[in-house]
Amino acid sequence: MHQVRWWSVIALAFALLAGVSGGVQGGTPADLEIEERAMAILERVAKVLAQAQRFSVTVDIGYDVVQDSGQKIEFGETRTIVMRRPDHMRIDTVDRDGSRRGFIFDGKELAVFDIEDKVYATLAKTGTTDEAIDYFVNDLGMRLPLSDLFSSDLPETLRQVVQAAQYVGQETIAGELCDHVAVRGVRTDWQVWVTKGDQPQFRRVVITYRRSEGQPQFWAQFRDWDFSPDVQDTLFVFRPAEGAVKIPFARRQSSEAGEQEEKGGQR
């Protein structure tokens, strides 16, 4: 019996358990301290995103897959995310090879689909988008990169996981002036570029998995943020493609859950 192929090639799932492995260029290695300016930038953008009642964004993603030889090969995808809190979310993904798949939640049902494989799975699930994501990741054992970033608990998550934070400086990403912040967590190092202004946005994120063999990286570039999209109910209605076959979700086994916890709950 087949299972849903949901970001199955992604060996690295985005998790906000992050940090920076050294000091900024030209400086000395950073101590484990949280600079007030750096943390204020993170908390501000986290608050804006967590409190947004609706938004849409397109994310270009790349990630390393370390081969047996030690060589790193990058794969990637483009993901379009639409959120309408408290209980509607849609994610459409296109891999670099052109394959397409998606995730839809309408407050009553959770659906995932793979257009190329012509399969889909659905299950009844009521609640908020936060609850749907937690269930999808923790109960079903599916990968959903960037999911922590779109949680309404993002500000609290940051306060819990950040061990050190540095303000690197001002840099331009995709034509926009950004604050560059470097952060260290328990297992990963990450950097974020946050746009300036009254409504700061994530522009770029780079994560280094420093405890994984080869220290692979995950990066995400954000564009086309819209905090007042015209979102209709029909966008969150799942209709199987013609000829698609319904298959069951495979729930995570207890041993798999233990391995995931040991890795730090990476998503």
Order of alpha helices (4+ residues) and beta strands (2+ residues): alpha-beta-beta-beta-beta-beta-beta-alpha-alpha-beta-beta-beta-beta-beta-beta-alpha
